[in-house]
Amino acid sequence: METLRGPSLSRRAVGTVLVLALAGCGSSGQSSSKPPGGHTPFPQVTYGDAGILTAPKVVTITFPGDTMAAQLQSFGQSVASSSWWNAVTVGYCEAKGSGCVGDGPPGIAAMLTEAPAPSYTDSDTGGPSTLQTWLAAAITGGTLPAPDDDPITNTIYVLYFPPTTAITLDGEQSCQNGGFDGYHNSMAMGSQQVVYAVVSECPPLPPETIDTFQATTVTASHEIVESTTDPVFLPPNDPSAYGYYLDFTNPNNWGWIDIEGGEIADLCVDPFNMDQDATGDGAFTVQRIWSNTQAAASLDPCNPIPKGEAYFNAAPRQQVIVVGVGASATIEVDAFSDAPRSAWTLTAQDWSPSPTYLTFSIAGGTVGTITDDAGATYNFPEITVNDGSTVSVTVTLLHDPGSLITGEADGSIISLSGDPSTPTAAHYWPFIVMSPADAADAGISPGTTARHHPPRARRMPRHLPP
């Protein structure tokens, strides 16, 4: 089985994750046999010995006619030494103690005089890349500054493209529903690995309230921090090596990787498009970033934590479910919060690509309905929970997920605060469902977690209604 990691992409959802308009709420259940700490622990992002950037130098690259160019240059000059940077990069060090992510020098700007091409292709799997060809020529020809001399350069070339320029990365396109806002990658130039990030200046998606400039800097901050903590794709000496990424040999992580990706910014992208991943950094808007320390303490794992927040979520005790097609399995789910707060709504949803692979019911809960714009009606289970509640969720596998690129269906426990039709906050916890044959092929049997499984990066799964 290949050990290729997928690209890190700032995602554009196919549609907003289900916002429920449900009638009535069920009662919450209790259980005395909870895991240590009260719930399944959050995952930890691990270091894979492929290197990090200890002092990243941001090169901001803009094209003629970009009305945001001056603001983006100011952002790039300070982002790698800002208060946000110093907060979110704490603890990201090379395992052998040879260095940690620190402040970079002031960023520099390159305002190009020629417009970009209408389209570029790119690849992180060795496929053809007109973007890399163009970037390498611009560097060697002196249009762009040369990188530093390190084998993995501390220089990050951040390219800001207008939404009219189509970037296609291994078949996925920028600024399209189901596509991406940005990604980071690396390419070989001689004996060096040159690190770059692509940011498309896509308008935000509803119901986001941030503007295009804020959405652009959120995407850029995402890619700059991941370029720093996981800079190199496909290292020539070890294709399975990586910087900071979820341990993709652990099946308990596969749901997280399927849904958002395994890097430290991926894990904090808000799939509900409610701007829960955005935070301030002086005059700029940036993305919140995964903190192993906060995750281990059962706090909101995304740093910085909003002031006054009482974080809430619900964790399935079983994150790998092996069940036959047409059969069902019941899992226990523990609701928790890190401070006293009011009750919230818990539901479960299939986050696999279409068609529907999973259906759910909740013991003691009720069934709500919602009708989409096309007039189709969907049923969803719901129940009211609070810190300490335990509920039983039954999962039924409708189709064999073996034909999916992941070989598994993705489900998610969703917690919603406020009116479910217009929630004020929402969090999720993923899990995977596999058929016995696919589980055996991956080296899993019921009750075990073992063997390597390569991570995959793809756009947000299809959510109903759109």
Residue pairs with C-beta under 8 A, 6 or more apart in sequence:
1 452
1 453
1 454
2 239
2 454
3 239
3 240
3 452
3 454
4 125
4 234
4 239
4 454
5 233
5 242
5 245
5 248
5 262
5 454
5 455
5 457
6 124
6 261
6 455
6 456
6 457
6 458
7 124
7 169
7 170
7 183
7 184
7 185
7 233
7 457
8 183
8 184
8 223
8 226
8 230
8 261
8 263
8 265
8 266
8 457
9 169
9 172
9 180
9 181
9 182
9 183
9 261
9 457
9 459
10 180
10 181
10 182
10 183
10 199
10 218
10 219
10 222
10 223
10 265
10 269
11 180
11 181
11 260
11 269
11 271
11 459
11 460
12 175
12 176
12 177
12 178
12 179
12 180
12 181
12 202
12 205
12 459
12 460
13 177
13 205
13 271
13 273
13 459
13 460
13 463
14 177
14 178
14 459
14 460
14 461
14 462
14 463
14 466
15 177
15 462
15 463
15 465
15 466
16 205
16 206
16 207
16 272
16 273
16 463
16 466
17 271
17 272
17 273
17 349
17 414
17 426
17 428
17 460
17 463
18 347
18 349
18 370
18 380
18 414
18 463
18 464
18 465
19 272
19 420
19 421
19 422
19 423
20 345
20 347
20 368
20 370
20 380
20 382
20 416
20 420
20 421
21 368
21 370
21 420
21 421
22 345
22 347
22 366
22 368
22 369
22 370
22 380
22 382
22 420
22 421
23 366
23 368
23 369
24 366
24 368
24 382
25 345
25 365
25 366
25 382
25 383
25 384
26 362
26 364
26 365
26 366
26 382
26 383
26 384
27 364
27 383
27 384
28 335
28 343
28 364
28 383
28 384
28 385
28 386
28 389
28 390
28 391
29 363
29 364
29 383
29 389
29 390
29 391
29 392
30 388
30 389
30 390
31 332
31 334
31 390
34 334
34 390
35 41
35 317
35 334
37 298
38 298
38 334
38 336
38 388
39 298
39 314
39 315
39 317
39 334
39 335
39 336
40 315
40 316
40 317
40 319
40 334
40 429
41 295
41 296
41 298
42 295
42 296
42 298
42 301
43 246
43 247
43 250
43 252
43 253
43 256
43 295
44 246
44 247
44 292
44 295
44 296
45 244
45 245
45 246
45 262
45 263
45 264
45 267
45 290
45 292
46 244
46 245
46 246
46 247
47 92
47 93
47 94
47 95
47 243
47 244
48 240
48 241
48 242
48 243
48 244
48 245
49 94
49 95
49 96
49 238
49 241
50 230
50 231
50 232
50 235
50 238
50 241
50 242
50 243
51 94
51 152
51 231
51 232
51 235
51 243
52 92
52 93
52 94
52 99
52 100
52 101
52 228
52 229
52 230
52 231
52 243
52 244
53 101
53 104
53 152
53 154
53 156
53 195
53 227
53 228
53 229
53 231
54 99
54 100
54 101
54 102
54 154
55 102
55 103
55 104
55 105
55 154
56 80
56 101
56 104
56 154
56 155
56 156
56 224
56 227
56 228
57 80
57 104
57 105
57 107
57 108
57 148
57 154
57 155
57 156
58 76
58 77
58 79
58 80
58 104
58 107
58 108
58 156
58 158
58 224
59 76
59 107
59 108
59 109
59 110
59 144
59 145
59 155
59 156
59 157
59 158
60 72
60 73
60 75
60 76
60 77
60 107
60 108
60 109
60 110
60 158
60 160
61 109
61 110
61 112
61 144
61 157
61 158
61 159
61 160
62 68
62 69
62 72
62 73
62 109
62 110
62 111
62 112
62 160
63 112
63 114
63 115
63 116
63 160
63 161
63 162
64 111
64 112
64 113
64 114
64 115
65 115
65 162
66 72
66 160
66 162
66 201
68 160
68 201
68 212
68 213
68 216
69 111
69 160
71 213
72 160
72 216
72 217
72 220
73 107
73 109
73 111
74 283
75 217
75 220
75 284
76 107
76 108
76 109
76 158
76 220
77 106
77 107
77 108
77 109
78 106
78 107
78 282
79 85
79 107
79 220
79 221
79 224
79 281
79 284
79 286
80 103
80 104
80 107
80 224
80 228
81 103
81 104
81 105
81 106
82 281
82 282
83 281
83 282
84 221
84 279
84 281
84 286
84 304
85 103
85 225
85 281
86 103
87 303
87 304
88 225
88 264
88 288
88 289
88 291
88 303
88 304
89 100
89 101
89 102
89 225
89 228
89 229
89 289
90 291
90 293
91 100
91 291
91 292
91 293
92 100
92 101
92 228
92 229
92 244
92 264
93 99
93 100
93 101
94 100
101 228
101 229
104 154
108 145
110 143
110 144
110 145
112 143
116 161
116 162
116 165
117 130
117 134
117 165
118 164
118 165
118 166
119 165
119 166
119 167
119 168
120 129
120 130
120 131
120 134
120 165
120 166
120 167
120 168
121 127
121 128
121 129
121 130
121 131
121 167
121 168
121 169
122 129
122 130
122 131
122 132
122 167
122 168
122 169
122 170
122 185
122 198
123 129
123 169
123 170
124 169
124 170
124 183
124 185
124 233
124 234
125 170
125 234
126 234
127 170
129 187
131 167
131 198
132 187
135 144
135 157
135 159
135 187
135 194
135 196
136 187
136 189
136 194
137 143
138 144
139 145
139 146
139 147
139 157
139 189
139 194
140 189
144 157
145 155
147 153
147 154
147 155
147 157
147 189
147 192
147 194
148 154
148 155
149 192
150 192
151 191
151 192
151 193
152 186
152 192
152 193
152 195
152 231
152 232
153 192
153 193
153 194
153 195
155 194
155 195
156 184
156 195
156 196
156 197
156 224
156 227
156 228
157 194
157 195
157 196
157 197
158 196
158 197
158 199
158 220
158 223
158 224
159 196
159 197
159 198
159 199
160 199
160 201
160 216
160 220
161 167
161 174
161 198
161 199
161 200
161 201
162 200
162 201
163 174
163 175
163 200
163 201
163 202
163 203
165 174
165 200
166 173
166 174
166 175
167 173
167 174
167 198
167 200
168 174
169 180
169 183
169 198
172 178
172 179
172 180
172 458
172 459
173 179
173 180
174 180
174 181
174 182
174 198
174 200
174 202
175 181
175 200
175 202
177 205
178 459
178 460
179 459
180 200
180 459
181 199
181 200
181 202
181 215
181 219
182 197
182 198
182 199
182 200
182 219
182 220
182 222
182 223
183 197
183 198
183 223
184 195
184 196
184 197
184 198
184 223
184 224
184 226
184 227
184 231
185 195
185 196
185 197
185 198
185 233
186 193
186 194
186 195
186 196
186 231
186 232
186 233
187 193
187 194
187 196
188 194
188 236
193 231
193 232
193 235
195 227
195 231
195 232
196 227
197 220
197 223
197 224
197 227
198 223
199 216
199 219
199 220
199 223
200 219
201 212
201 216
202 212
202 215
202 216
202 219
203 212
203 215
204 210
204 211
204 212
204 214
204 215
204 273
205 273
206 273
207 273
207 274
208 215
208 273
208 274
208 275
209 275
210 218
210 275
210 278
210 285
214 278
214 285
217 284
217 285
217 286
218 277
218 278
218 285
218 286
218 287
219 287
221 265
221 281
221 284
221 286
221 287
222 265
222 269
222 287
223 265
225 264
225 265
225 287
225 289
226 263
226 264
226 265
226 266
229 243
229 244
229 263
229 264
230 242
230 243
230 244
230 245
230 263
230 264
231 243
232 243
235 241
244 263
244 264
245 262
245 263
245 455
246 253
246 256
246 257
246 262
246 267
246 455
247 253
248 254
248 257
248 262
248 452
248 453
248 454
248 455
249 451
249 452
249 453
250 449
251 319
251 320
251 432
251 442
251 444
251 449
251 450
251 451
251 453
252 319
252 320
252 449
253 262
254 320
254 406
254 408
254 432
254 453
254 455
255 319
255 410
255 411
255 412
255 430
255 431
255 432
256 262
256 267
256 430
257 455
257 456
257 457
258 351
258 406
258 408
258 410
258 430
258 432
258 456
258 458
258 461
259 271
259 351
259 410
259 412
259 428
259 430
259 460
259 461
260 266
260 267
260 269
260 271
260 460
261 267
261 269
261 455
261 457
262 455
264 289
264 290
265 287
265 289
265 290
266 457
267 290
267 301
267 302
268 277
268 287
268 288
268 289
268 290
268 301
268 302
269 277
269 287
270 276
270 277
270 278
271 428
271 460
272 423
272 426
274 423
274 425
274 426
276 288
276 425
276 426
277 287
277 288
277 302
278 285
278 286
278 287
278 288
279 285
279 286
279 287
279 288
279 304
279 306
280 286
288 302
288 303
288 304
289 302
289 303
290 301
290 302
290 303
291 301
291 302
291 303
294 300
294 301
294 302
294 303
294 305
295 301
298 336
298 338
299 305
299 311
299 338
300 306
300 309
300 311
300 338
305 311
309 339
310 337
310 338
310 339
310 340
310 341
311 337
311 338
311 339
311 427
312 335
312 336
312 337
312 338
312 341
312 344
312 387
312 415
312 417
312 425
312 427
313 335
313 336
313 337
313 415
313 427
313 428
313 429
314 333
314 334
314 335
314 336
314 346
314 385
314 389
314 391
314 413
314 415
314 429
315 333
315 334
315 336
315 413
315 429
316 331
316 332
316 333
316 393
316 413
316 429
316 431
317 331
317 332
317 333
317 334
318 331
318 332
318 431
319 430
319 431
319 432
320 431
320 432
320 434
320 439
320 444
320 449
321 329
321 331
321 395
321 411
321 431
321 432
321 433
321 434
322 329
322 433
322 434
322 435
322 436
322 439
322 444
322 445
322 446
323 329
323 395
323 397
323 433
323 434
323 435
323 436
324 397
324 435
324 436
325 397
325 398
325 399
325 400
325 435
326 396
326 397
326 398
327 396
327 397
328 394
328 395
328 396
328 397
329 394
329 395
329 433
330 363
330 392
330 393
330 394
330 395
331 392
331 393
331 395
331 431
332 390
332 391
332 392
332 393
333 346
333 390
333 391
333 392
333 393
333 413
334 389
334 390
335 344
335 346
335 385
335 386
335 387
335 388
335 389
335 390
335 391
335 415
336 387
336 388
337 386
337 387
340 387
341 386
341 387
341 417
342 386
342 417
343 384
343 385
343 386
344 384
344 385
344 386
344 415
344 416
344 417
345 382
345 383
345 384
345 385
345 415
345 416
345 417
345 420
346 362
346 382
346 383
346 384
346 385
346 389
346 391
346 413
346 414
346 415
346 416
347 360
347 362
347 380
347 381
347 382
347 383
347 413
347 414
347 416
347 420
348 360
348 362
348 381
348 393
348 395
348 411
348 412
348 413
348 414
349 360
349 380
349 411
349 412
349 414
349 463
350 356
350 357
350 358
350 359
350 360
350 409
350 410
350 411
350 464
351 410
351 411
351 412
351 430
351 461
351 463
352 358
352 401
352 404
352 409
352 410
352 411
352 461
352 462
353 404
353 461
353 462
354 462
355 398
355 399
356 398
356 464
357 397
357 398
357 399
357 401
357 409
357 433
358 395
358 396
358 397
358 398
358 409
358 411
358 433
359 395
359 396
359 398
360 380
360 381
360 393
360 394
360 395
360 396
360 411
361 367
361 381
361 393
361 394
362 381
362 382
362 383
362 391
362 392
362 393
362 394
363 391
363 392
363 393
363 394
364 383
364 391
364 392
365 381
365 382
365 383
365 391
366 381
366 382
366 383
367 379
367 380
367 381
367 382
368 379
368 380
368 381
368 382
368 420
369 377
369 378
369 379
369 380
370 377
370 378
370 380
370 465
371 377
371 378
371 465
372 378
372 464
372 465
372 466
373 465
373 466
374 465
376 465
378 464
378 465
381 393
382 420
383 391
385 391
385 415
393 413
395 411
395 433
397 409
397 433
397 435
399 409
400 435
400 438
401 407
401 408
401 409
401 433
401 434
401 435
401 438
402 435
402 437
402 438
405 456
405 458
406 432
406 456
407 434
407 438
407 441
407 442
408 432
408 433
408 434
408 438
409 432
409 433
409 434
410 430
410 431
410 432
410 433
410 461
411 430
411 431
411 432
411 433
412 428
412 429
412 430
412 431
413 428
413 429
413 430
413 431
414 426
414 427
414 428
415 426
415 427
415 428
416 423
416 425
416 426
417 423
417 424
417 425
417 426
418 424
418 425
434 442
434 444
439 445
439 446
442 451
442 453
443 450
443 451
443 452
444 450
444 451
